């Protein structure tokens, strides 16, 4: 994931929303041995979506939500997916992110897999990470 893959929405007064997306490798990537780290569930889920165009970040400041920015940015991710020949879009979302999940379901993303969150010192109101996929 890199800033080179970022699309930023600026309303003239500064950034208000952003998308970072990239292709996932065609083959599953190794997962470190040992106790599960924070990112292990993410890598396991990304391995379930090999070859997809992956939305790593889709965000808008709260004051700018509900204006269609998320839908427009997913449209940009889909255009990038098509340009790169990827067969599907994928993303990870917390099960507790009901607003985000509603957007993704409305845009035809479907749950493919889920993994328990590894909390550690980091906390999240959710229990699981969900892999959502939308076929081309």
Secondary structure as the mmCIF struct_conf table of DSSP 4:
data_model
#
loop_
_struct_conf.conf_type_id
_struct_conf.id
_struct_conf.beg_label_comp_id
_struct_conf.beg_label_asym_id
_struct_conf.beg_label_seq_id
_struct_conf.end_label_comp_id
_struct_conf.end_label_asym_id
_struct_conf.end_label_seq_id
HELX_RH_3T_P HELX_RH_3T_P1 UNK A 3 UNK A 5
STRN STRN1 UNK A 6 UNK A 10
BEND BEND1 UNK A 12 UNK A 14
STRN STRN2 UNK A 15 UNK A 23
HELX_LH_PP_P HELX_LH_PP_P1 UNK A 24 UNK A 25
BEND BEND2 UNK A 26 UNK A 27
HELX_LH_PP_P HELX_LH_PP_P2 UNK A 28 UNK A 30
BEND BEND3 UNK A 33 UNK A 35
HELX_LH_PP_P HELX_LH_PP_P3 UNK A 36 UNK A 37
TURN_TY1_P TURN_TY1_P1 UNK A 38 UNK A 39
HELX_RH_AL_P HELX_RH_AL_P1 UNK A 40 UNK A 47
TURN_TY1_P TURN_TY1_P2 UNK A 48 UNK A 51
HELX_LH_PP_P HELX_LH_PP_P4 UNK A 52 UNK A 52
STRN STRN3 UNK A 53 UNK A 60
HELX_RH_3T_P HELX_RH_3T_P2 UNK A 62 UNK A 64
TURN_TY1_P TURN_TY1_P3 UNK A 65 UNK A 66
BEND BEND4 UNK A 67 UNK A 68
HELX_RH_AL_P HELX_RH_AL_P2 UNK A 69 UNK A 84
TURN_TY1_P TURN_TY1_P4 UNK A 85 UNK A 85
BEND BEND5 UNK A 87 UNK A 87
STRN STRN4 UNK A 88 UNK A 94
TURN_TY1_P TURN_TY1_P5 UNK A 95 UNK A 96
HELX_RH_AL_P HELX_RH_AL_P3 UNK A 98 UNK A 106
TURN_TY1_P TURN_TY1_P6 UNK A 107 UNK A 108
STRN STRN5 UNK A 110 UNK A 116
TURN_TY1_P TURN_TY1_P7 UNK A 120 UNK A 121
BEND BEND6 UNK A 125 UNK A 125
BEND BEND7 UNK A 127 UNK A 127
STRN STRN6 UNK A 128 UNK A 135
#
